């Protein structure tokens, strides 16, 4: 197992700041955030964690303690870069940018530095294909908001070593996360595949006139969505019995949406500029106040679920 003490976060955006905050939770880790441009990492972290302080989950002193273990640099030739034991990249979701970033890092980091890419969709095998030491590369998909959602998917590429994957899993556990191992590099990894299978059916229900968008959301929130944090689909299938699950699937699966293309309704909304929160209308209409409330309510819900506050 690798000895990990120095952690480099490459990219100082929202996810990068949140990941730095998470990794600095363990006093064993010293965290450096690197970005091309000057960014107020401390200020961003204080803003992102404001609700944690307001709800009494953390104190300002707790935030200060974590920030004391976080350093920022715009100098890619800094010794802070060269001594990194583990790198978590959180730059734009652009294949060329990610590949170029890791090429620069590999030229500056030690031969045993572990590289991780935080991407929700991009293949770690493809991102790492031009590196010399591909066995030291894995995906680490932090879910947004990264400082609240416990899950991090650790994705093995077609070249990742078992030792590297297990090392990253242990590093994340020590930072208070819930890592899960995705054994194969497939589009969507684990959780996004399930999430978007649900979204596909939800959009199909609206598109087919079975129910409107608000009703679909209510059906999830006040039915199976309530039990999902406690009862996952595989355990649920065993609970009701694989025989009953078989009978249900034998009856219903043929009627579910199985399109391999984005929904015509979704395409229409995109083409009409109805982009959801960003434009004020998508499947439903949204005022700025409703958008702000939805975002705040999500964080408050997560804090209540995770911390009982």
N, C-alpha and C positions, 0 to 999 in steps of 0.2 A: 504494500500500500504506500502511496506517495505521502510525504509529509507536507501538508498545506498550511502555510502561515500567511503568505503574501498574496492577496487577491486583487486582480486588476479588472475593473469594469471599463470596457471600451464603448463610450457613448454616454453623454451626460444628459440625455433627454429624460422624459418622465419615467420610462421603464428603467433606464440606467440609474437614476437617482433612487428609485424604489428598491432596486436590486442591491445597490450599495448600502442602503439603510438596513436591509435584511441581513446581509452578510456581516455587517458591523455589529450585529446583535451578540455575536460570540466574541468574547474578549481575546480569544486566541488569534483572531484574524485582524490583520491590518489591511485596509482597503484603499486602493487608489482608483480615482475616476479620471479617465483620459478622454478628452474631446478636442477636436480641431479648434473650437472656439471657446472663449471665456464664458463660463456659465456659473450661476450662483447655486452651487450644489446644496449648500447648507440652507439657503432660503427656500429652495424648492422642496427639500425634505421637510422643513418645518411646515410649509403649506400643505403638503401631501398628508402629513400626520396630525394636522390640527384636530381632527375629530377624535383621534386616539387620546389626545390630551384633554379635550373637552369632556369626553366620556369617562375619564378617570382610569383609562387602561394604562397610560404612561404619564409621567410628569415631564416638565420642561428639563429637569435635571437628567432624566433618562435619555431624552433626545440629545442633550449636550454630551452625555457619556458616549453615545454612539458616534456622534459627529467628531469626537476627539480621535476616533480611529479611522477617519476618512480624510484623505488628501486628494487634492485636485491638481492636474497638470495639463498643459497644452503641448508639452514637449515630448514627442514620441521617442526621442533619444535620451530621455531622463533615466537615471539609474532605477527609478521606481518601476519603469517598464521592464528593464532588463532583469530585475530580480523577482518578477512575478512567478509564483508557483502555479497559479491557476488564473486563466483569463476567461471572463464572460463577456462576449461581444453583444452589444445592444444598439447597433447602428440601424440605418434605414433598411426596410425590407426590399433590398435591391441586390440581386445576385452578384453583379460586378463589384459593387461597393464592398460587400461582405468578403468576397474573394481577395480583393486588393488589400483590405484591412488585415486579413490574416497573413497574407504574404509579407506585409511590412512587419507584423508582429513576430512571425517566425524568424525573420532575419535579425531580430533584436533580443528575443527571449532565449532562455536556456534550452538545451536539447530535451530536457525532461519536463518542460512546462506543459500543462494540460490546457487545451483550448476548448471552449464551449461557445456555441452560438445560440442566442435567444431568438428563435423564430417560431411563429405559430404554424407556418406552412412550408417553409423552404427546406429542401432536403439537405441534411448535414453531409451526406455522401457527396453531393454536388458542390456544396460550399467548400469542402475540404479537398476536392479532387486534385488541385495543383500543389498541395503541400507535400513536404518531404516526409514528415512524420505523421501520417494519417491515423496511425493507431492511437494517437494521443488526442483525438478529436471526437467530441460528442455534441449532440444537441441538448440544450437545457431550455425548455419552454416554460417560462414563468407566465402565469395567468394574470391578467389585468383586473383589478389593481394589485400589482405585484407585492405590495407590502401587507396585503390582507389575505388574498387567496392562498391557502396553504400548499396547493398542489404545484409541483414542478415535474414535468415530464422529461426524463433523461432518455435521449434517443440514440441508440447505437447506429453508427453509419456502417457501411459495408466493410469498414476497416478497423473500427474501434476495438480496442482490447477490452477484455472482461475486467481487468484490473483497473483500467482508467474509468470505466463506467461505474464500478463499485466505489472507487475513490470519490467520484463526484457525488454519488448518492450519499455517502457518509458526510461529506462536506456540507451538503444541503441539510441533512438531518441535524447536524451540529448548529446550523443557523436557524433551526426551528421550523424548517419546511417539511412537507410530506412528499418526498420524491417517489416516483413510480418509474419502472423501467419499461421502455418500449423496445422490444427485442429486434424489431425490424424497422427499417427506414421506409415508411409508407406515407403517402400524402395524408395530412391531418393527424398523424400519429395515433393517439388513443382517444382522448376526450373530444377533440374537434370532429373526429369521424362520427361519434355518437351525437354530438350537438347538432351537426349540420344534417344528419339523417332526420332528426326531429324537426329542424327548421324546414327542410324540404316538404315534409308532410304537413306542417303547419301552414305554409304558404299555399300548398295545394288545396287545403280545406277552404281557405279564403277565396282562392281563384275559382274554385268549383261552386261557390255559393252555398257551401254547407254551413258556414258560420262566418261572422265578421271578425276582423283582427282582434278587437278588444275581447270578444267572447273566447277566441282561441287562447289568449293569454290567461283569462280567468280560469279556463278549463285546466290549464297546467298549474297555475298558482294554487288553486284550491282543491286539487285532486292529487295525482301522483307526484307532482312537484313537491308537495309537503313532506312526503316520506322519503324522497330521494337522498337527503343528507344522511338518513339512518339506514335505508334499505336500498342497496344497489340492484340493478336489473338481474344480475346472475343469482344473487341470494334470493331475490323475489321469485325467480323462476323455480328455484329449488323449494321455496316455501310453499308455493301453490302446487308444485309437482311438475316434473318434466312431462308427464303424460298429459296434464291439462294444458301446459304450455304448447305441446305438440298439437293438440286438438284446436286450440285458438289459432295458431299459426296456419294450420292446414285450411282453416276457414277464411282467415282475414288477409293473409299476405298477398294473395293474388289481386286484392282490391286496393292495396296501398300504392302510393306514387313510387314509381321506379325510374323516373326520368334521369338521364345522364347529362342533361343540359339545364342551365338556370331557367327558372320558371318564366314563361312569357309575361306574367304580371310583374315579376321583379325586373325584367328587362324593360318593360314599359315605364315603370316608376323611375328607373335610372335614366332612361332616355328623356323623360319629361323634367328631369332635374328635381324630382321629388326624392330627396336623399335622406329623409328621416330627420333626426335632430339637427343636422347641419343646415337644412333648408327650411325647417318648420313643418314639413309634411313628408310622409312616406306611406306606410300602410295606414297610418293615422296622422292627424294633425297635432302639432306641438307648439305651444307658446314658449317663449324664453323662460318663463317662470316654471312651466311644466318640465322643461329640460333640466333646469337647475334642481328642481325637486326630485326628479328621477335619479339623477346622479348622486345627490346627497342621501336619498333614501336607500340606495344600494349600499353605500358605505356604512350607513347606520345599521342596516340589516346584517351585514357581514360582521360588524363589531358585536352586535347583540348575539349572533349565532356563535361566534368564536370565543367571546370573552364574557358573555352574560351581562353586558353593560348597556 
